[in-house]
Amino acid sequence: MDYRKSYILLWVLFAAGIIAGGLLTALTGNDVLGWGIGVLLMAAGIVQTLLFFHCPHCGALWDTRGGIPDYCPKCGKKIKD
């Protein structure tokens, strides 16, 4: 998986975790089940980001708060086309 897909998947899994947690809690009335599944979805987003959101040139892990950088903060090579 490349860094673009990883970044998108991070935010999709976070949104899915919040939505699933809220819906399952409302439908089942069980807070632990609903929010447990929601937290697992969010944790999956974080794990895949740690594995795939890095520089394709030097492999440095990036900070997700700034989005996809134009240049790698570690090696300085251009990232975006």
C-alpha positions as CSV (number, residue, x, y, z in Angstrom):
1,M,0.0,0.0,0.0
2,D,1.3,3.5,-0.7
3,Y,1.3,6.5,1.5
4,R,-1.7,8.1,-0.2
5,K,-4.0,5.1,0.3
6,S,-2.7,4.8,3.9
7,Y,-3.6,8.4,4.7
8,I,-7.1,8.1,3.3
9,L,-7.7,4.8,5.0
10,L,-6.6,6.3,8.4
11,W,-9.4,8.8,8.2
12,V,-12.0,6.4,6.8
13,L,-11.3,4.0,9.7
14,F,-11.5,6.7,12.2
15,A,-14.9,7.9,10.8
16,A,-16.1,4.3,10.6
17,G,-15.1,3.7,14.2
18,I,-17.1,6.7,15.5
19,I,-20.1,5.8,13.4
20,A,-20.1,2.1,14.2
21,G,-19.5,2.8,17.9
22,G,-22.5,5.2,18.0
23,L,-24.8,3.0,15.9
24,L,-24.0,-0.2,17.7
25,T,-24.4,1.4,21.1
26,A,-27.8,2.8,20.0
27,L,-29.0,-0.4,18.4
28,T,-27.8,-2.9,21.1
29,G,-27.8,-0.7,24.2
30,N,-24.5,-2.2,25.0
31,D,-21.8,0.6,25.4
32,V,-18.9,-1.8,25.8
33,L,-19.7,-3.8,22.6
34,G,-20.5,-0.7,20.5
35,W,-17.6,1.4,21.5
36,G,-15.2,-1.6,21.7
37,I,-15.7,-2.3,18.0
38,G,-15.4,1.4,17.3
39,V,-12.1,1.6,19.1
40,L,-10.8,-1.5,17.3
41,L,-11.6,0.1,13.9
42,M,-9.7,3.3,15.0
43,A,-6.8,1.2,16.3
44,A,-6.6,-0.6,12.9
45,G,-6.3,2.8,11.3
46,I,-3.4,3.7,13.5
47,V,-1.6,0.4,13.0
48,Q,-1.8,0.5,9.2
49,T,-0.6,4.1,9.3
50,L,2.4,3.1,11.3
51,L,3.2,0.4,8.7
52,F,2.5,2.3,5.5
53,F,2.6,6.1,5.9
54,H,6.3,6.8,5.3
55,C,8.6,8.3,2.7
56,P,8.9,6.2,-0.4
57,H,12.6,7.3,-0.7
58,C,14.1,7.0,2.7
59,G,11.4,5.2,4.7
60,A,11.0,7.9,7.4
61,L,7.7,7.7,9.2
62,W,5.6,10.9,8.8
63,D,3.4,12.9,11.2
64,T,-0.2,12.5,10.0
65,R,-1.3,15.9,11.5
66,G,0.1,17.8,8.6
67,G,-1.3,15.6,5.8
68,I,1.0,14.3,3.1
69,P,4.1,16.5,2.9
70,D,5.3,18.0,-0.4
71,Y,8.9,17.2,0.6
72,C,10.1,14.5,3.1
73,P,11.1,16.2,6.4
74,K,14.1,13.8,6.7
75,C,15.6,13.3,3.3
76,G,14.2,16.4,1.6
77,K,13.1,14.7,-1.6
78,K,9.9,15.7,-3.4
79,I,6.9,13.6,-2.6
80,K,3.9,15.0,-4.4
81,D,3.8,15.1,-8.2
